């Protein structure tokens, strides 16, 4: 039996030496020249579309930023009350924190039109390698937390402990107050909130966030009369991490 293993040892050692895991750096905006007309890029990573005195901005959020914002709700690992991240939990061996969602901070500053409207449910992501992600609604997050994280039961259902229901109520309170509001933004008003997507696949290097049908004018019946489609582009470095800690970017 041993003699059969001897010829395989070099191959096994080579295979062990080639083991790796994927990594992905935080999203950053492409430069202004690649964003298209009426776009500007700020130092903090916000891409802003400007139309007169109307401004629509998007900024990718890191888990570290979201944990700091909700610091008192991010200390119980995967059971943290922070609905956007896994809190301070880490993978065994690597010590890295998994990503629960992809989150963008959206802002609207309207000093141009009587009323504008961004439908958060219509926002979606396309990627350079053909993937597509739609913004998650609060109802979908409700299903995620009740059916999957909550062990298959909704709040108040048989089998759902009082503590689990309390955890959900805290998470839901944060979602209600911080997700981008599904409401019109009137003249001289501003609005902000988070747009939430599934975590990006490890092979996603470049993406475009699409805001279709932003309503900027209404007719006398109150129906949309003029709409604008907005697209903003972001990228990140992806690659492989080897057992010795070295990183090799996919683009190299």
ZADOMI-303175 format. One record per residue (C-alpha): residue in three letters; residue number from 1; x, y, z. Coordinates in Angstrom, 2 decimals. Layout:
ZADOMI-303175
PT  ALA  NUM  X  Y  Z $
...
END
This chain:
ZADOMI-303175
PT  UNK  1  0.00  0.00  0.00 $
PT  UNK  2  2.84  2.37  0.88 $
PT  UNK  3  4.63  1.85  -2.44 $
PT  UNK  4  1.52  3.08  -4.29 $
PT  UNK  5  1.57  6.32  -2.31 $
PT  UNK  6  5.22  7.14  -2.96 $
PT  UNK  7  4.75  8.20  -6.64 $
PT  UNK  8  1.78  10.33  -5.59 $
PT  UNK  9  3.64  12.33  -2.95 $
PT  UNK  10  5.02  15.02  -5.33 $
PT  UNK  11  1.56  15.56  -6.79 $
PT  UNK  12  -0.03  15.75  -3.35 $
PT  UNK  13  2.59  18.23  -2.15 $
PT  UNK  14  2.11  20.31  -5.29 $
PT  UNK  15  -1.66  20.29  -4.77 $
PT  UNK  16  -1.26  21.33  -1.14 $
PT  UNK  17  1.10  24.12  -2.15 $
PT  UNK  18  -1.42  25.46  -4.68 $
PT  UNK  19  -4.31  25.81  -2.25 $
PT  UNK  20  -5.72  29.31  -1.99 $
PT  UNK  21  -8.77  31.34  -1.12 $
PT  UNK  22  -10.32  34.31  -2.89 $
PT  UNK  23  -10.17  37.90  -1.70 $
PT  UNK  24  -11.94  41.09  -2.76 $
PT  UNK  25  -10.98  44.61  -1.76 $
PT  UNK  26  -13.63  47.29  -1.03 $
PT  UNK  27  -15.42  48.89  -3.96 $
PT  UNK  28  -14.11  52.19  -5.26 $
PT  UNK  29  -15.49  54.41  -8.05 $
PT  UNK  30  -14.02  54.49  -11.51 $
PT  UNK  31  -12.52  57.87  -12.38 $
PT  UNK  32  -14.67  60.70  -13.68 $
PT  UNK  33  -13.59  60.18  -17.28 $
PT  UNK  34  -15.14  56.69  -17.15 $
PT  UNK  35  -18.31  57.69  -15.30 $
PT  UNK  36  -19.94  59.58  -18.16 $
PT  UNK  37  -21.47  63.04  -18.39 $
PT  UNK  38  -22.64  65.02  -15.36 $
PT  UNK  39  -20.77  62.77  -12.92 $
PT  UNK  40  -18.23  63.77  -10.29 $
PT  UNK  41  -16.21  61.62  -7.90 $
PT  UNK  42  -15.49  62.81  -4.35 $
PT  UNK  43  -12.52  61.86  -2.18 $
PT  UNK  44  -14.74  59.73  0.08 $
PT  UNK  45  -15.77  57.50  -2.85 $
PT  UNK  46  -19.14  59.10  -3.59 $
PT  UNK  47  -20.19  59.33  -7.23 $
PT  UNK  48  -22.63  62.20  -7.81 $
PT  UNK  49  -24.90  62.81  -10.79 $
PT  UNK  50  -25.75  66.50  -11.16 $
PT  UNK  51  -28.66  67.89  -13.15 $
PT  UNK  52  -29.05  71.59  -12.51 $
PT  UNK  53  -29.48  71.83  -8.75 $
PT  UNK  54  -30.52  68.21  -8.42 $
PT  UNK  55  -27.82  65.88  -7.08 $
PT  UNK  56  -28.02  62.08  -6.78 $
PT  UNK  57  -25.13  60.36  -5.03 $
PT  UNK  58  -23.98  56.78  -4.41 $
PT  UNK  59  -21.22  55.62  -2.09 $
PT  UNK  60  -20.24  51.98  -1.40 $
PT  UNK  61  -20.16  51.17  2.30 $
PT  UNK  62  -17.66  48.81  3.91 $
PT  UNK  63  -18.63  46.42  6.71 $
PT  UNK  64  -16.20  48.24  8.99 $
PT  UNK  65  -18.07  51.51  8.42 $
PT  UNK  66  -21.43  49.87  9.01 $
PT  UNK  67  -20.16  48.21  12.19 $
PT  UNK  68  -18.89  51.55  13.48 $
PT  UNK  69  -22.19  53.23  12.69 $
PT  UNK  70  -24.11  50.57  14.62 $
PT  UNK  71  -21.32  49.74  17.06 $
PT  UNK  72  -23.58  48.79  19.98 $
PT  UNK  73  -25.42  46.30  17.70 $
PT  UNK  74  -22.34  44.67  16.12 $
PT  UNK  75  -20.70  42.84  19.02 $
PT  UNK  76  -22.44  39.45  19.03 $
PT  UNK  77  -20.89  37.85  15.96 $
PT  UNK  78  -23.31  36.34  13.47 $
PT  UNK  79  -26.13  37.01  15.94 $
PT  UNK  80  -25.43  40.74  16.06 $
PT  UNK  81  -28.37  43.12  15.80 $
PT  UNK  82  -26.70  44.96  12.92 $
PT  UNK  83  -28.87  43.91  9.94 $
PT  UNK  84  -26.25  44.79  7.32 $
PT  UNK  85  -23.23  42.78  8.50 $
PT  UNK  86  -22.14  39.72  10.45 $
PT  UNK  87  -20.83  42.03  13.15 $
PT  UNK  88  -17.50  41.01  14.65 $
PT  UNK  89  -17.76  37.33  13.68 $
PT  UNK  90  -14.87  35.74  11.77 $
PT  UNK  91  -14.18  32.65  9.71 $
PT  UNK  92  -12.32  29.85  11.46 $
PT  UNK  93  -8.61  29.74  10.51 $
PT  UNK  94  -8.56  32.85  8.26 $
PT  UNK  95  -9.87  35.24  10.90 $
PT  UNK  96  -11.72  37.16  8.17 $
PT  UNK  97  -15.27  38.45  8.50 $
PT  UNK  98  -17.76  37.20  5.90 $
PT  UNK  99  -19.85  39.73  4.01 $
PT  UNK  100  -23.59  39.58  4.58 $
PT  UNK  101  -24.72  42.15  1.99 $
PT  UNK  102  -23.44  44.71  -0.51 $
PT  UNK  103  -24.55  48.14  0.69 $
PT  UNK  104  -24.55  51.57  -0.96 $
PT  UNK  105  -25.47  54.86  0.67 $
PT  UNK  106  -27.79  56.78  -1.67 $
PT  UNK  107  -28.48  60.51  -1.36 $
PT  UNK  108  -30.77  62.96  -3.16 $
PT  UNK  109  -30.53  66.74  -2.86 $
PT  UNK  110  -33.40  68.40  -4.73 $
PT  UNK  111  -33.20  72.15  -5.25 $
PT  UNK  112  -34.27  71.99  -8.91 $
PT  UNK  113  -37.71  70.38  -9.29 $
PT  UNK  114  -41.02  70.55  -7.44 $
PT  UNK  115  -40.79  66.81  -6.74 $
PT  UNK  116  -38.51  63.92  -7.70 $
PT  UNK  117  -38.89  60.22  -7.02 $
PT  UNK  118  -36.37  57.39  -6.88 $
PT  UNK  119  -37.94  53.94  -6.60 $
PT  UNK  120  -35.42  51.95  -4.53 $
PT  UNK  121  -36.91  48.63  -5.64 $
PT  UNK  122  -35.97  49.30  -9.28 $
PT  UNK  123  -32.26  49.90  -8.64 $
PT  UNK  124  -30.03  47.09  -9.90 $
PT  UNK  125  -26.40  46.16  -10.51 $
PT  UNK  126  -24.85  44.74  -13.66 $
PT  UNK  127  -21.30  43.41  -13.69 $
PT  UNK  128  -18.62  43.24  -16.36 $
PT  UNK  129  -18.81  39.43  -16.31 $
PT  UNK  130  -22.58  39.24  -16.88 $
PT  UNK  131  -24.04  38.99  -13.37 $
PT  UNK  132  -27.07  40.98  -12.22 $
PT  UNK  133  -28.25  41.92  -8.74 $
PT  UNK  134  -31.49  43.64  -7.78 $
PT  UNK  135  -31.90  45.82  -4.70 $
PT  UNK  136  -33.45  43.92  -1.82 $
PT  UNK  137  -36.65  45.18  -0.27 $
PT  UNK  138  -37.36  45.27  3.43 $
PT  UNK  139  -39.90  42.48  2.85 $
PT  UNK  140  -37.18  40.29  1.32 $
PT  UNK  141  -34.90  41.01  4.27 $
PT  UNK  142  -37.79  40.06  6.54 $
PT  UNK  143  -37.95  36.66  4.81 $
PT  UNK  144  -34.18  36.26  5.02 $
PT  UNK  145  -34.03  36.91  8.73 $
PT  UNK  146  -37.20  35.01  9.67 $
PT  UNK  147  -36.92  31.95  7.43 $
PT  UNK  148  -33.17  31.43  7.30 $
PT  UNK  149  -31.45  33.23  10.16 $
PT  UNK  150  -34.43  32.69  12.45 $
PT  UNK  151  -34.49  28.94  11.91 $
PT  UNK  152  -37.50  28.69  9.61 $
PT  UNK  153  -40.15  30.54  11.61 $
PT  UNK  154  -41.54  34.04  11.47 $
PT  UNK  155  -41.76  36.32  14.48 $
PT  UNK  156  -44.36  35.10  16.91 $
PT  UNK  157  -44.72  31.72  15.13 $
PT  UNK  158  -44.42  28.48  17.13 $
PT  UNK  159  -40.76  27.64  17.59 $
PT  UNK  160  -39.52  31.24  17.41 $
PT  UNK  161  -38.08  32.12  20.77 $
PT  UNK  162  -38.85  35.41  22.43 $
PT  UNK  163  -35.18  36.36  22.28 $
PT  UNK  164  -34.99  35.68  18.52 $
PT  UNK  165  -38.09  37.80  17.99 $
PT  UNK  166  -36.53  40.60  20.04 $
PT  UNK  167  -33.36  40.41  17.91 $
PT  UNK  168  -35.45  40.71  14.75 $
PT  UNK  169  -37.35  43.72  16.09 $
PT  UNK  170  -34.06  45.51  16.75 $
PT  UNK  171  -32.76  44.68  13.28 $
PT  UNK  172  -36.04  45.74  11.70 $
PT  UNK  173  -35.95  49.03  13.57 $
PT  UNK  174  -32.55  49.80  12.04 $
PT  UNK  175  -33.75  48.82  8.56 $
PT  UNK  176  -36.84  51.01  8.84 $
PT  UNK  177  -34.82  54.05  9.83 $
PT  UNK  178  -31.82  53.63  7.50 $
PT  UNK  179  -32.92  52.03  4.21 $
PT  UNK  180  -33.53  54.53  1.41 $
PT  UNK  181  -37.13  55.77  1.81 $
PT  UNK  182  -39.68  54.90  -0.84 $
PT  UNK  183  -41.01  58.47  -0.88 $
PT  UNK  184  -40.84  61.53  -3.17 $
PT  UNK  185  -38.28  64.21  -2.43 $
PT  UNK  186  -39.90  67.65  -2.70 $
PT  UNK  187  -38.24  70.94  -3.59 $
PT  UNK  188  -35.57  72.09  -1.12 $
PT  UNK  189  -35.54  68.65  0.53 $
PT  UNK  190  -32.88  66.00  0.87 $
PT  UNK  191  -33.11  62.25  1.41 $
PT  UNK  192  -30.61  59.52  2.18 $
PT  UNK  193  -30.54  55.85  3.04 $
PT  UNK  194  -29.04  52.48  2.18 $
PT  UNK  195  -29.61  50.33  -0.90 $
PT  UNK  196  -28.98  46.67  -0.10 $
PT  UNK  197  -27.94  43.88  -2.47 $
PT  UNK  198  -26.81  40.28  -2.12 $
PT  UNK  199  -23.05  39.91  -1.55 $
PT  UNK  200  -21.11  40.04  -4.79 $
PT  UNK  201  -19.66  36.86  -6.20 $
PT  UNK  202  -15.86  36.57  -5.79 $
PT  UNK  203  -15.33  36.95  -9.56 $
PT  UNK  204  -16.99  40.38  -9.77 $
PT  UNK  205  -14.32  42.99  -10.47 $
PT  UNK  206  -16.25  45.84  -12.12 $
PT  UNK  207  -19.89  46.81  -11.84 $
PT  UNK  208  -22.44  49.46  -12.72 $
PT  UNK  209  -25.25  50.57  -10.42 $
PT  UNK  210  -28.33  51.51  -12.44 $
PT  UNK  211  -30.99  53.92  -11.16 $
PT  UNK  212  -33.68  53.64  -13.85 $
PT  UNK  213  -36.59  55.99  -14.25 $
PT  UNK  214  -35.76  58.70  -11.72 $
PT  UNK  215  -38.87  60.87  -12.02 $
PT  UNK  216  -38.05  64.59  -12.26 $
PT  UNK  217  -41.32  65.99  -13.68 $
PT  UNK  218  -45.01  65.16  -13.32 $
PT  UNK  219  -47.97  66.15  -15.48 $
PT  UNK  220  -51.15  67.81  -14.25 $
PT  UNK  221  -52.60  64.42  -13.29 $
PT  UNK  222  -49.60  63.63  -11.12 $
PT  UNK  223  -48.24  61.01  -13.54 $
PT  UNK  224  -44.52  60.91  -14.44 $
PT  UNK  225  -43.81  63.20  -17.42 $
PT  UNK  226  -39.99  63.15  -17.48 $
PT  UNK  227  -37.61  60.49  -16.20 $
PT  UNK  228  -33.83  60.13  -16.11 $
PT  UNK  229  -31.77  56.94  -16.15 $
PT  UNK  230  -28.59  57.16  -14.09 $
PT  UNK  231  -25.64  54.76  -14.10 $
PT  UNK  232  -22.56  54.87  -11.85 $
PT  UNK  233  -19.52  52.64  -12.16 $
PT  UNK  234  -17.38  51.00  -9.48 $
PT  UNK  235  -14.56  48.48  -9.30 $
PT  UNK  236  -12.54  46.44  -6.84 $
PT  UNK  237  -9.41  44.36  -6.87 $
PT  UNK  238  -10.02  40.62  -6.68 $
PT  UNK  239  -7.60  37.73  -6.58 $
PT  UNK  240  -6.22  34.83  -4.58 $
PT  UNK  241  -4.55  34.56  -1.19 $
PT  UNK  242  -2.09  31.68  -0.81 $
PT  UNK  243  -1.12  29.85  2.40 $
PT  UNK  244  2.03  31.97  2.80 $
PT  UNK  245  -0.14  35.12  2.86 $
PT  UNK  246  0.85  36.35  -0.60 $
PT  UNK  247  -1.86  37.91  -2.73 $
PT  UNK  248  -2.11  37.70  -6.52 $
PT  UNK  249  -4.63  39.95  -8.23 $
PT  UNK  250  -6.71  38.41  -10.99 $
PT  UNK  251  -5.76  41.23  -13.36 $
PT  UNK  252  -2.03  40.49  -13.03 $
END
